[in-house]
Amino acid sequence: MLENCEMQLFTVGVNHTTAPISIRENVAFQHETLAHALRDLTSHGVREAAILSTCNRTELYCNTSHPEQALAWLAQYHKLDRDNIQPYIYTLPSDEAVKHAFRVASGLDSMVLGEPQILGQMKQAVKIAETAGTVGTLLHKLFQRTFAVAKEVRTSTDIGASSLSMAAASVRLAQRLFGNLQDKHVLFIGAGEMITLCAEHFTAQKPASITVANRTLERGEELAALFNGQAILLSELPDRLHEFDIVITSTASQLPIVGLGMVERAVKARKRRPMFMVDLAVPRDIEPEVAKLDDVYLYTVDDLAQVVQEGLGNRQEAALEAEVIITERVEHFMHWLKTRDAVPTIRALRDQAENLRLTELEKAQKLLAKGEDPAAVIEALSNALTNKFLHAPSHALNHSTGHEHEQLETLLRQLYQIKT
């Protein structure tokens, strides 16, 4: 684990409230490349780092003296013009960064207030950073406290009650368009956690068929088997897309999987029968221009925001309770951080005292070796130690004047617990 001296915590990032999906998809990270990215970041003046990258946010949690280096690195790593992303970036220092981490893990900063998936995503991000060797004392303590706070919020408030997930919101939207879904054919592109959640929700509506399209057939078949569906390869999409009324996609691809031309051909083959599409991926899996086609209803994660607000009232009350908990826990963490800042001074003070002790002890041992009276040697040792330990504060007090003298006297009385 990394060690650090000057601890300065910063969070640098974008989320669904500060940046549209067109910006977020350009600064997103794939899980497969996170470890490499973290090691690269810590070679650019950042002492510790963890990166949280989801469909709604990309955030760099850093221990660094210069947060602007993290922003410069983010732009450079993704080959972006820093000035183009600067307006969407937030930089949170110290207690603001701690509060933000606590709020994110507790689901208070999510598009879906109270949603639980973000906690698992944050834990995975931290695990990757720990494996990469970029987590030291500060971030380890931060995330340890963060997960504890999130658990406390979940267990002592109703923040997760009546929470409408992205998956459930997708079903609601499909029902608004089609009504009953029992005669509809549903295609899922990808086989990750989000697609699994969506498949669970859509299967509950008993659609005519479930199909999973994936890069590897084996993984697709594993997921399809859970829902009595079938699996196809991504390479089959151009010839099969027209068969499906509902298309839900969420992959880790850095480039669109479903292009405008592919959908145009599918729409033509469907003879104006509407196609409902939800793109839950960041970066996007479906080219944005698809939304302009007649008979195609395309929604992104940002478009689902209004739908997921349903049932928000009760969770907003719980959120107020959660904020009280978080504020108190932030104070506790900042107290720990301040005590950590004092460690070098305490260590130096103890080292100085130990050196004085050893010096006087050596003198006493020499006197005893010469046959001096032990009682007199011990008396001399205790007097010498007392004089040495009190010399510096006594000298400072005697040579101070005015307001400085009053402050120093008050401090010394407090330090030495002098009652009179």
C-alpha positions as a printed NumPy array, in Angstrom:
array([[  0.   ,   0.   ,   0.   ],
       [  1.23 ,   3.499,  -0.856],
       [  2.309,   5.857,   1.91 ],
       [  1.89 ,   9.618,   1.736],
       [  3.044,  12.663,   3.63 ],
       [  0.952,  15.679,   2.643],
       [ -2.626,  14.451,   2.374],
       [ -4.777,  16.554,   0.046],
       [ -7.954,  14.945,  -1.188],
       [ -9.639,  16.06 ,  -4.397],
       [-12.412,  14.709,  -6.598],
       [-12.369,  15.738, -10.252],
       [-15.153,  14.631, -12.552],
       [-18.374,  15.004, -14.515],
       [-21.816,  13.52 , -13.932],
       [-25.328,  13.522, -15.364],
       [-26.108,  16.887, -13.733],
       [-23.074,  18.725, -15.149],
       [-22.548,  17.115, -18.553],
       [-24.718,  15.656, -21.329],
       [-24.106,  12.126, -22.557],
       [-22.169,  13.497, -25.551],
       [-19.517,  14.718, -23.075],
       [-19.698,  11.83 , -20.606],
       [-19.12 ,   9.197, -23.277],
       [-15.888,  10.928, -24.308],
       [-14.359,  10.744, -20.814],
       [-15.599,   7.254, -19.886],
       [-13.207,   4.4  , -19.079],
       [-13.518,   0.713, -19.832],
       [-12.982,  -1.579, -16.839],
       [-10.372,  -3.522, -18.826],
       [ -8.178,  -0.424, -19.177],
       [ -8.721,   1.136, -15.736],
       [ -5.643,  -0.387, -14.09 ],
       [ -3.379,   0.932, -16.852],
       [ -5.071,   4.339, -16.682],
       [ -4.618,   4.528, -12.912],
       [ -0.915,   3.723, -13.088],
       [ -0.545,   6.333, -15.82 ],
       [ -2.379,   8.917, -13.698],
       [ -0.145,   8.304, -10.674],
       [  2.899,   8.886, -12.877],
       [  1.644,  12.431, -13.554],
       [  2.049,  13.938, -10.078],
       [ -0.966,  12.273,  -8.434],
       [  0.051,  10.314,  -5.318],
       [ -3.065,   8.113,  -4.979],
       [ -5.978,   7.577,  -7.364],
       [ -9.209,   5.675,  -7.974],
       [-11.477,   6.125, -10.991],
       [-15.247,   5.615, -10.912],
       [-16.687,   5.394, -14.434],
       [-20.377,   4.585, -15.005],
       [-23.048,   5.618, -17.49 ],
       [-23.817,   8.652, -15.318],
       [-20.365,   9.774, -14.155],
       [-16.617,   9.689, -14.524],
       [-14.82 ,  10.73 , -11.343],
       [-11.17 ,  10.777, -10.311],
       [-10.606,  10.468,  -6.553],
       [ -7.079,  11.732,  -5.942],
       [ -4.523,  12.458,  -3.27 ],
       [ -2.589,  15.264,  -4.891],
       [ -1.317,  18.77 ,  -4.251],
       [ -2.318,  19.861,  -7.75 ],
       [ -5.833,  18.828,  -8.899],
       [ -5.3  ,  20.646, -12.185],
       [ -2.832,  17.881, -13.072],
       [ -5.663,  15.339, -12.821],
       [ -7.84 ,  17.384, -15.178],
       [ -4.972,  17.857, -17.618],
       [ -4.318,  14.114, -17.515],
       [ -7.994,  13.298, -18.138],
       [ -8.035,  15.452, -21.259],
       [ -4.686,  14.124, -22.475],
       [ -5.59 ,  10.473, -21.827],
       [ -8.776,  10.741, -23.884],
       [ -7.123,  12.985, -26.5  ],
       [ -9.53 ,  15.847, -25.824],
       [ -9.119,  19.611, -25.786],
       [ -9.054,  20.552, -22.103],
       [-10.973,  23.776, -22.787],
       [-13.84 ,  21.775, -24.312],
       [-14.457,  19.691, -21.172],
       [-13.491,  22.29 , -18.543],
       [-17.025,  23.826, -18.328],
       [-18.515,  20.449, -17.372],
       [-15.882,  19.495, -14.783],
       [-16.23 ,  19.871, -11.03 ],
       [-13.241,  19.903,  -8.678],
       [-14.104,  19.203,  -5.056],
       [-11.44 ,  19.676,  -2.353],
       [-11.124,  18.201,   1.133],
       [-14.428,  17.936,   3.036],
       [-16.444,  18.566,  -0.152],
       [-14.779,  15.557,  -1.775],
       [-15.506,  13.41 ,   1.298],
       [-19.158,  14.476,   1.348],
       [-19.448,  13.795,  -2.366],
       [-18.069,  10.271,  -2.009],
       [-20.491,   9.54 ,   0.841],
       [-23.449,  10.906,  -1.178],
       [-22.529,   8.986,  -4.33 ],
       [-22.204,   5.646,  -2.521],
       [-25.498,   6.266,  -0.701],
       [-27.379,   6.868,  -3.968],
       [-28.038,  10.552,  -3.237],
       [-26.173,  11.792,  -6.305],
       [-27.684,   9.291,  -8.762],
       [-30.102,   9.966, -11.587],
       [-32.344,   7.445,  -9.818],
       [-32.389,   8.727,  -6.226],
       [-31.512,   5.885,  -3.892],
       [-30.562,   3.335,  -6.559],
       [-28.318,   0.608,  -5.137],
       [-26.147,  -0.287,  -8.167],
       [-23.737,   2.629,  -7.676],
       [-22.412,   1.188,  -4.403],
       [-21.362,  -2.021,  -6.138],
       [-19.82 ,  -0.021,  -8.976],
       [-17.805,   2.058,  -6.514],
       [-16.614,  -1.047,  -4.665],
       [-15.473,  -2.54 ,  -7.969],
       [-13.637,   0.681,  -8.874],
       [-11.816,   0.658,  -5.532],
       [-10.896,  -3.005,  -5.917],
       [ -9.352,  -2.285,  -9.314],
       [ -7.388,   0.656,  -7.867],
       [ -6.151,  -1.456,  -4.941],
       [ -5.014,  -4.181,  -7.329],
       [ -3.261,  -1.564,  -9.472],
       [ -1.418,  -0.333,  -6.366],
       [ -2.751,   3.248,  -6.545],
       [ -4.616,   3.308,  -3.212],
       [ -2.704,   4.493,  -0.151],
       [ -3.549,   5.524,   3.407],
       [ -5.881,   8.402,   2.521],
       [ -8.033,   6.751,  -0.149],
       [ -8.14 ,   3.457,   1.736],
       [ -9.583,   5.232,   4.764],
       [-11.918,   7.353,   2.621],
       [-13.527,   4.395,   0.874],
       [-13.618,   2.296,   4.039],
       [-15.648,   5.083,   5.659],
       [-17.661,   5.644,   2.469],
       [-18.945,   2.08 ,   2.344],
       [-19.755,   2.15 ,   6.058],
       [-21.749,   5.372,   5.638],
       [-23.631,   3.964,   2.648],
       [-24.592,   0.91 ,   4.69 ],
       [-25.753,   3.12 ,   7.552],
       [-27.871,   5.256,   5.22 ],
       [-29.46 ,   2.164,   3.631],
       [-30.315,   0.544,   6.941],
       [-31.523,   3.617,   8.852],
       [-33.51 ,   5.439,   6.123],
       [-35.979,   4.521,   3.356],
       [-33.756,   5.963,   0.623],
       [-34.099,   2.813,  -1.502],
       [-37.874,   2.477,  -1.11 ],
       [-40.014,   2.805,  -4.262],
       [-36.896,   3.376,  -6.321],
       [-37.642,   2.989, -10.03 ],
       [-34.575,   1.564, -11.764],
       [-33.433,   2.203, -15.321],
       [-34.613,  -1.3  , -16.139],
       [-38.088,  -0.686, -14.73 ],
       [-38.234,   2.712, -16.447],
       [-37.466,   1.036, -19.789],
       [-40.436,  -1.298, -19.314],
       [-42.706,   1.644, -18.423],
       [-41.725,   3.493, -21.587],
       [-42.263,   0.395, -23.743],
       [-45.724,  -0.059, -22.211],
       [-46.594,   3.564, -22.977],
       [-45.805,   2.925, -26.628],
       [-47.146,  -0.599, -27.093],
       [-49.481,  -1.2  , -24.14 ],
       [-49.376,  -4.954, -23.552],
       [-45.958,  -6.456, -24.346],
       [-47.058, -10.091, -24.657],
       [-46.894, -10.111, -28.464],
       [-43.6  ,  -8.229, -28.641],
       [-40.163,  -9.613, -29.519],
       [-37.388,  -8.254, -27.293],
       [-33.691,  -8.061, -28.137],
       [-30.982,  -7.425, -25.539],
       [-27.56 ,  -6.392, -26.818],
       [-24.831,  -7.228, -24.29 ],
       [-24.78 ,  -9.622, -21.343],
       [-23.667,  -7.543, -18.37 ],
       [-25.339,  -6.564, -15.111],
       [-27.582,  -3.852, -16.587],
       [-28.846,  -6.123, -19.365],
       [-29.531,  -8.865, -16.829],
       [-31.625,  -6.437, -14.752],
       [-33.53 ,  -5.318, -17.843],
       [-34.136,  -8.901, -18.906],
       [-35.626,  -9.674, -15.495],
       [-38.071,  -6.779, -15.793],
       [-39.109,  -7.461, -19.382],
       [-39.465, -11.211, -18.812],
       [-42.004, -10.441, -16.074],
       [-44.227,  -8.948, -18.829],
       [-44.226, -12.308, -20.68 ],
       [-43.156, -11.052, -24.133],
       [-43.436, -13.287, -27.225],
       [-39.669, -13.901, -27.277],
       [-36.38 , -12.946, -25.63 ],
       [-33.126, -12.818, -27.614],
       [-29.632, -11.923, -26.411],
       [-27.021, -10.66 , -28.872],
       [-23.462, -10.795, -27.591],
       [-19.893, -10.73 , -28.868],
       [-19.358, -14.296, -27.608],
       [-22.162, -16.807, -28.135],
       [-21.358, -18.761, -24.952],
       [-21.95 , -15.795, -22.61 ],
       [-25.069, -14.843, -24.549],
       [-26.452, -18.365, -24.235],
       [-25.799, -18.38 , -20.462],
       [-27.897, -15.25 , -20.014],
       [-30.599, -16.278, -22.508],
       [-31.032, -19.614, -20.717],
       [-32.064, -17.774, -17.544],
       [-35.05 , -16.302, -19.373],
       [-35.937, -19.128, -21.76 ],
       [-34.556, -17.088, -24.623],
       [-32.141, -17.619, -27.483],
       [-28.731, -16.125, -28.231],
       [-27.205, -14.718, -31.39 ],
       [-23.874, -13.123, -32.253],
       [-23.454,  -9.373, -32.695],
       [-22.396, -10.109, -36.274],
       [-25.944, -11.36 , -36.975],
       [-27.575,  -8.038, -36.078],
       [-27.662,  -6.517, -39.59 ],
       [-29.745,  -9.462, -40.839],
       [-31.875,  -9.959, -37.711],
       [-32.588,  -6.488, -36.3  ],
       [-35.904,  -6.09 , -38.156],
       [-37.364,  -9.044, -36.222],
       [-37.469,  -7.145, -32.923],
       [-39.994,  -4.638, -31.599],
       [-37.971,  -3.735, -28.517],
       [-34.174,  -3.328, -28.436],
       [-32.286,  -2.713, -25.173],
       [-28.527,  -2.296, -25.389],
       [-25.752,  -1.863, -22.828],
       [-22.224,  -2.929, -23.775],
       [-18.716,  -1.685, -23.023],
       [-17.989,  -0.982, -26.685],
       [-16.124,   2.258, -27.385],
       [-17.837,   2.583, -30.788],
       [-21.529,   2.329, -31.795],
       [-22.719,  -1.224, -32.471],
       [-25.998,  -0.258, -34.109],
       [-25.529,   2.218, -36.95 ],
       [-27.979,   4.442, -38.797],
       [-27.861,   2.35 , -41.956],
       [-28.571,  -0.872, -40.06 ],
       [-31.678,   0.613, -38.446],
       [-32.861,   2.184, -41.703],
       [-32.846,  -1.245, -43.346],
       [-34.616,  -2.781, -40.343],
       [-37.35 ,  -0.101, -40.367],
       [-37.904,  -0.619, -44.088],
       [-38.258,  -4.371, -43.588],
       [-40.714,  -3.807, -40.715],
       [-43.025,  -1.799, -43.027],
       [-43.599,   1.071, -40.59 ],
       [-44.178,  -1.072, -37.523],
       [-42.646,   0.978, -34.669],
       [-39.368,  -0.007, -33.059],
       [-38.643,   0.907, -29.433],
       [-34.952,   1.262, -28.546],
       [-33.193,   2.047, -25.253],
       [-29.449,   2.738, -25.24 ],
       [-28.147,   2.4  , -21.676],
       [-24.476,   2.424, -22.688],
       [-21.916,   5.185, -22.208],
       [-20.302,   5.569, -24.705],
       [-23.495,   5.006, -26.704],
       [-24.143,   1.747, -28.565],
       [-26.634,   3.269, -31.019],
       [-25.737,   6.152, -33.327],
       [-27.637,   9.276, -32.147],
       [-28.928,   9.979, -35.689],
       [-31.188,   6.916, -35.352],
       [-33.511,   9.022, -33.16 ],
       [-34.488,  11.096, -36.234],
       [-35.932,   8.115, -38.111],
       [-39.684,   7.782, -38.432],
       [-41.201,   4.878, -36.492],
       [-38.132,   4.611, -34.229],
       [-38.387,   5.627, -30.573],
       [-34.845,   5.881, -29.191],
       [-34.111,   6.711, -25.546],
       [-30.744,   7.206, -23.811],
       [-29.955,   7.148, -20.085],
       [-30.524,  10.919, -19.981],
       [-33.964,  10.544, -21.599],
       [-35.037,   8.172, -18.818],
       [-34.524,  10.843, -16.137],
       [-38.153,  12.003, -16.101],
       [-39.521,   8.473, -15.87 ],
       [-37.346,   7.497, -12.931],
       [-38.571,  10.49 , -10.926],
       [-41.801,   8.593, -10.222],
       [-42.177,   7.677,  -6.559],
       [-39.677,  10.383,  -5.664],
       [-41.606,  11.974,  -2.785],
       [-40.91 ,   9.381,  -0.079],
       [-37.302,   9.046,  -1.13 ],
       [-36.77 ,  12.82 ,  -0.903],
       [-37.796,  12.713,   2.76 ],
       [-35.38 ,   9.834,   3.311],
       [-32.699,  11.809,   1.474],
       [-32.992,  14.619,   4.037],
       [-32.408,  12.088,   6.824],
       [-29.46 ,  10.671,   4.903],
       [-27.902,  14.126,   4.475],
       [-27.898,  14.583,   8.279],
       [-26.064,  11.285,   8.717],
       [-23.563,  12.159,   5.995],
       [-22.823,  15.636,   7.408],
       [-22.004,  14.107,  10.798],
       [-19.826,  11.38 ,   9.267],
       [-17.931,  13.947,   7.173],
       [-17.02 ,  15.788,  10.388],
       [-15.718,  12.534,  11.865],
       [-13.587,  11.851,   8.798],
       [-12.143,  15.376,   8.713],
       [-11.218,  15.025,  12.403],
       [ -9.319,  11.831,  11.55 ],
       [ -7.616,  13.651,   8.679],
       [ -6.504,  16.5  ,  10.941],
       [ -5.063,  14.049,  13.464],
       [ -3.143,  12.43 ,  10.592],
       [ -1.753,  15.861,   9.659],
       [ -0.34 ,  16.205,  13.197],
       [  1.486,  12.876,  13.068],
       [  4.851,  14.263,  11.769],
       [  4.905,  16.912,  14.536],
       [  4.049,  14.385,  17.228],
       [  6.705,  12.026,  15.919],
       [  9.341,  14.815,  15.898],
       [  8.384,  15.831,  19.446],
       [  8.732,  12.271,  20.682],
       [ 12.075,  11.848,  18.892],
       [ 13.395,  15.017,  20.524],
       [ 12.264,  13.883,  23.968],
       [ 13.784,  10.442,  23.438],
       [ 17.134,  11.982,  22.469],
       [ 17.121,  14.098,  25.645],
       [ 16.241,  11.055,  27.75 ],
       [ 19.026,   8.933,  26.249],
       [ 21.596,  11.704,  26.741],
       [ 20.789,  12.112,  30.453],
       [ 20.523,   8.346,  30.948],
       [ 24.019,   7.888,  29.495],
       [ 25.386,  10.52 ,  31.917],
       [ 23.704,   8.788,  34.882],
       [ 25.064,   5.363,  33.883],
       [ 28.611,   6.76 ,  33.696],
       [ 28.27 ,   8.286,  37.185],
       [ 26.983,   4.983,  38.576],
       [ 29.901,   3.153,  36.946],
       [ 32.248,   5.505,  38.772],
       [ 30.674,   4.495,  42.081],
       [ 28.658,   7.674,  42.706],
       [ 25.795,   7.494,  45.212],
       [ 22.762,   5.996,  43.338],
       [ 20.282,   8.24 ,  45.151],
       [ 22.248,  11.351,  44.142],
       [ 22.528,  10.119,  40.531],
       [ 18.769,   9.506,  40.296],
       [ 18.088,  12.943,  41.796],
       [ 20.413,  14.566,  39.254],
       [ 18.844,  12.589,  36.399],
       [ 15.311,  13.641,  37.321],
       [ 16.329,  17.3  ,  37.729],
       [ 18.154,  17.314,  34.402],
       [ 15.193,  15.766,  32.551],
       [ 12.746,  18.239,  34.119],
       [ 14.957,  21.212,  33.222],
       [ 15.535,  20.003,  29.67 ],
       [ 11.84 ,  19.301,  28.985],
       [ 10.705,  22.653,  30.397],
       [ 13.501,  24.799,  28.953],
       [ 11.92 ,  25.47 ,  25.536],
       [  8.395,  26.442,  26.74 ],
       [  9.831,  28.499,  29.65 ],
       [ 12.231,  30.322,  27.331],
       [  9.45 ,  31.056,  24.813],
       [  7.137,  32.388,  27.54 ],
       [  9.83 ,  34.598,  29.097],
       [ 10.74 ,  36.144,  25.74 ],
       [  7.202,  36.809,  24.495],
       [  5.25 ,  40.049,  25.018],
       [  1.756,  41.446,  24.676],
       [ -0.944,  39.411,  22.945],
       [  1.576,  36.74 ,  21.955],
       [  2.499,  36.262,  25.623],
       [ -1.181,  35.885,  26.605],
       [ -1.847,  33.346,  23.851],
       [  1.277,  31.333,  24.714],
       [  0.477,  31.324,  28.432],
       [ -3.082,  30.115,  27.744],
       [ -1.791,  27.388,  25.429],
       [  0.834,  26.185,  27.916],
       [ -1.743,  26.027,  30.712],
       [ -3.952,  23.952,  28.396],
       [ -1.119,  21.649,  27.274],
       [  0.189,  21.014,  30.8  ],
       [ -3.294,  21.029,  32.362],
       [ -2.393,  23.76 ,  34.878],
       [ -5.536,  24.521,  36.893],
       [ -4.347,  27.559,  38.913]])
